[in-house]
Amino acid sequence: MAAPAVVFASPAPLPRPSTTDEHRRATLRGLDSCRSMPELRQYHSQFIRLGLSEDNDAVGRVIKFLSLHPSGDLPYALRLLGLLPRPDPFVFNTLLCALPSPAESLLLYSDMLLRSVAPNSFTFPSLLKPISAGRDIDAGRQVHAHVLKLGFHPDVFSQNNLIRFYLSCGLTVDAWRVFDTMARTDVVSWTTIISGLSKLGSVDEARELFDRMPERNSVSWNAMIAGYVQCGRFKNAFELFDGMRTEGIELNKFVAASMLAACSGMGALEQGEWIHGHIERMGIELDPKLGTTIIDMYCKCGCLDKAFKVFRGLSSRGLSSWNCMIGGLAMHGHGREAVKLFDEMMKEGVIPDDITLLSVLSACAHAGLITEGWHYFYYMVREFRIEPKMEHFGCMVDLLGRAGLLDEAKQVIQEMPMDADAGVLGALLGACMIHGNVDLGEQIGRRVIELDPLNGGRYVLMANLFASAGRWDDAAEVRRLMNDRGVNKEPGCSMIEMGGVVSEFIAGGKSHPQAREIYVMVDEMLERIKAEGYAPDTSGVLHDIDEEEKENPLYYHSEKLAIAFGLLNTRSGDTIRITKNLRVCRDCHAASKLVSKVFDREIIVRDRNRFHHFRGGECSCRDYW
């Protein structure tokens, strides 16, 4: 019997998606690429026409833009939330991390609970973000209680954010308690506590924890490196960076930014150039933040030409990039160029902030541009409604004081809307030292010491002022006061990079492997510049002793040792770059000018206040510093 024929029925056609579904998907895709509020309003109106005004996914995306985008509208987002009949946790979480104050975040969280919306693992991290930023301890403890009450204590994400909160408030004991009681930690837990401890200055404790980490990633390495940089321990940062490279961890943009900051701190140009080159070789995106860090490195390592090249090459220059370049010009004493760049910035429509005007005023102070300084000081208030801060008044006092206009500088202090701090008064004290006004200097100096009693430099400056006028008893009294209070002067230290290695020198130090050769070179330097008219400037030496005894300590100041080291280890014609932690003294300034002439070298010295470019017996500061 023949088998019956099998007939396969054609499958029924699948239903075509409705026009509404197509419109919904297209609108959601468009919303994800939205760039402005006018666009957002168009998409929102489409949602309403499509009947999606109660759709959590659609409205949630609108709220996300309104809450997190730079051109968003937070009140608009909160109104939309109020219109949603059944909001989900995603909508609340988005708004929780966007609200500016802890009080507003807690109110929204309370509303979330009242509307019977259950928190999820993202709720408490979102809630803790503004609370941590506001350092609201009571609010944070309430959130911690809810984490425990609602059973989220095993959640690593929530616990990590509690650690971050406690450390942001300086509560290390509480942070350790959370960390130690976690059932499971991850690399983020360890990195969070390392970063927090470093920011609080407990960098050695952070390093101990870093060494105990069961596993590390590039974020962990960067947290520890950044901790050293923030504490000014650049040498440790370089050592750790070498260890990171030994372990084969790839240099990313975040580690690069931290190490560039370390290069800036130590004046390590060769290392900075290597990192910049690596960024280019690896094709790492040069966003405005990283670009600004590179500009800052070149400025602080004495390479303005390279800084300008990077600045001009940025595809997008934000305000921080302009501020950095203007500040770099100011630091090098190029006041008119800084003002010119500021004018260019204004023509491009970039609105300055208080940092911009501070850099411009600093440029005027270093270059002695008194008229321009007054113009920009009033300009910031009149044109931009920027109220001068303590630092702006300090710049004006510095500008007037350097120019010898001590009465005008004193008047600025008297007319300030706030009490002058030690920095502002210290600028006037320094001007009194430069111009020999002992009476005003004594009056200001005593106020400075009372405001900043642990700063040894204040005592030394005042004692030097008395010594310069031959008032040895008063100078000795200041020294006794300093000793009685247990205050020590910060030792002078000069750093010079050679072959990627940074060498440090202190006055009279002999710990360097080339110490014998260095001292021989110093003696040769002194002999040759004396033939050109060098005579030691002993006015800054405190004690009432013979001139010959005063001269000997001056010969072996840290910058002279660093220059000698540079002459020994570089080729003829090479630039010598030195970074000093204190203001260069008059004697070393005079000696450096003559060394640059006799040895036919450019010597670039960055001291605490500015750069000095010594060439052919002259200095870029024109002896105005």
Buried (B, 14 or more C-beta within 10 A) or exposed (E): EEEEEEEEEEEEEEEEEEEEEEBBEEBBEEBEEBEEBEBBBBBBEBBEEBEBBEBBEBBBBBBBBBBBBEEBBBEBBBEBBEEBEEBBBBBBBBBBBBBEBBBBBBEBBEBBEEEEBEBBEBBBBBBBBBBBEBBBBEBBBBBBEBBEEBEBBEBBEBBBBBBBBBBBBEBBEBBBBBBEEBEEBBBBBBBBBBBBBBBBEBBBBBBEBBEEBEEBEBBBBBBBBBBBBBBBBBBBBBEBBEEBEEEEBEBBBBBBBBBBBBBBBBBBBBBBBBBBEBBEEEEBEBEBEBBBBBBBBBBBBBBBEBBBEBBEEBEEBBBBBBBBBBBBBBBBBBBEBBBEBBEEBBEEEBEBBBBBBBBBBBBBBBBBBBEBBBBBBEBBEEEBEBEBEBBBBBBBBBBBBBBEBBEBBBEBBEEBEEEBBBBBBBBBBBBBBBBEBBEBBBBBBBBBBEBBBEBBBBBBBBBBBBBBBEBBEBBBEBBEBBEEEEBEBEEBBBBBBBEEEBBBBBBEBEEBEBBEBBBEBBEBBBEBBEEEEBEBBBBBBBBEEEEEEBBEBBBBBBBBBBBBBBBEBBEEEEBBBBBBBBBBBBBBBBBBBBBBBBBEBBBBBBBEBBBBBBBEBEBBBEEBB
